[in-house]
């Protein structure tokens, strides 16, 4: 996945987040379903941003950005501050 693909995914996830909030406001979606899906989106976004940062860091260090192994598992990405 290159930088353009990652940014595309981020845009998709942000768009879905906005649509979920709009559906909730129109009572087309239950609060629990919204919370569940928003939590999933938050993790997916964190994974994308993590991969993007690692690719950019490799490029800035003169290394191959494609050597960044790929998307890290949620527990690794979400566990940075713990």
VOPAGU-2260 file (C-alpha; in pm, 1 decimal, decimal comma):
REM VOPAGU-2260
SITE   aa  ch    i         X         Y         Z
SITE  UNK   A    0       0,0       0,0       0,0
SITE  UNK   A    1     152,9     330,8    -103,6
SITE  UNK   A    2      96,6     675,9      45,8
SITE  UNK   A    3    -182,0     758,5    -199,2
SITE  UNK   A    4    -368,7     438,7    -103,3
SITE  UNK   A    5    -327,9     510,0     267,3
SITE  UNK   A    6    -456,8     865,9     231,2
SITE  UNK   A    7    -749,2     733,5      26,4
SITE  UNK   A    8    -838,8     492,7     304,8
SITE  UNK   A    9    -817,8     770,1     561,4
SITE  UNK   A   10   -1058,4     979,2     351,7
SITE  UNK   A   11   -1298,1     682,7     326,4
SITE  UNK   A   12   -1292,5     623,9     702,1
SITE  UNK   A   13   -1346,5     992,6     780,9
SITE  UNK   A   14   -1636,4    1002,5     533,6
SITE  UNK   A   15   -1791,9     697,6     694,8
SITE  UNK   A   16   -1754,7     858,2    1035,7
SITE  UNK   A   17   -1942,5    1166,2     913,0
SITE  UNK   A   18   -2218,1     951,4     759,0
SITE  UNK   A   19   -2260,5     758,6    1084,1
SITE  UNK   A   20   -2304,4    1078,8    1280,7
SITE  UNK   A   21   -2557,3    1207,9    1028,4
SITE  UNK   A   22   -2754,8     882,3    1046,0
SITE  UNK   A   23   -2758,8     904,3    1424,6
SITE  UNK   A   24   -2896,0    1257,9    1408,2
SITE  UNK   A   25   -3173,6    1139,0    1175,8
SITE  UNK   A   26   -3250,7     843,2    1406,5
SITE  UNK   A   27   -3151,8     600,1    1130,8
SITE  UNK   A   28   -2890,2     439,3    1353,2
SITE  UNK   A   29   -2885,4     328,3    1714,6
SITE  UNK   A   30   -2637,3     478,3    1958,8
SITE  UNK   A   31   -2478,5     138,6    2036,8
SITE  UNK   A   32   -2425,0      60,6    1670,7
SITE  UNK   A   33   -2275,5     405,3    1619,0
SITE  UNK   A   34   -2037,0     360,9    1913,5
SITE  UNK   A   35   -1930,0      17,3    1796,6
SITE  UNK   A   36   -1859,7     127,8    1441,4
SITE  UNK   A   37   -1689,4     451,3    1551,4
SITE  UNK   A   38   -1457,7     248,4    1775,0
SITE  UNK   A   39   -1370,8      26,2    1477,9
SITE  UNK   A   40   -1308,6     331,1    1259,6
SITE  UNK   A   41   -1086,6     489,9    1524,3
SITE  UNK   A   42    -863,3     182,0    1531,2
SITE  UNK   A   43    -852,6     161,9    1151,0
SITE  UNK   A   44    -760,2     531,6    1129,2
SITE  UNK   A   45    -488,5     489,8    1390,8
SITE  UNK   A   46    -346,2     199,5    1190,6
SITE  UNK   A   47    -345,1     405,8     870,8
SITE  UNK   A   48    -180,4     705,6    1035,5
SITE  UNK   A   49      79,0     478,1    1195,8
SITE  UNK   A   50     168,1     320,7     860,9
SITE  UNK   A   51     180,8     659,9     691,5
SITE  UNK   A   52     414,6     800,2     959,6
SITE  UNK   A   53     643,2     496,5     936,6
SITE  UNK   A   54     658,9     518,1     556,2
SITE  UNK   A   55     738,8     890,6     569,4
SITE  UNK   A   56    1004,5     838,0     837,2
SITE  UNK   A   57    1172,6     570,9     625,0
SITE  UNK   A   58    1167,4     798,9     321,3
SITE  UNK   A   59    1315,1    1090,2     521,0
SITE  UNK   A   60    1588,9     858,2     650,0
SITE  UNK   A   61    1679,0     764,5     293,1
SITE  UNK   A   62    1530,4     417,3     326,9
SITE  UNK   A   63    1274,7     236,4     114,3
SITE  UNK   A   64     924,0     329,5     239,8
SITE  UNK   A   65     790,7       2,8      97,0
SITE  UNK   A   66    1003,9    -182,3     351,0
SITE  UNK   A   67     767,0     -61,5     624,6
SITE  UNK   A   68     614,4    -400,1     697,9
SITE  UNK   A   69     253,8    -293,3     660,8
SITE  UNK   A   70     -37,5    -234,9     891,1
SITE  UNK   A   71      40,6    -321,0    1251,4
SITE  UNK   A   72    -214,1    -512,2    1460,7
SITE  UNK   A   73    -464,1    -302,4    1659,4
SITE  UNK   A   74    -320,8    -400,9    1999,5
SITE  UNK   A   75      22,9    -278,0    1894,2
SITE  UNK   A   76     -99,1      50,9    1746,0
SITE  UNK   A   77    -344,8     122,2    2025,5
SITE  UNK   A   78     -95,1      28,7    2297,9
SITE  UNK   A   79     155,4     309,8    2233,3
SITE  UNK   A   80      47,3     516,9    2531,1
SITE  UNK   A   81      -5,8     232,1    2773,5
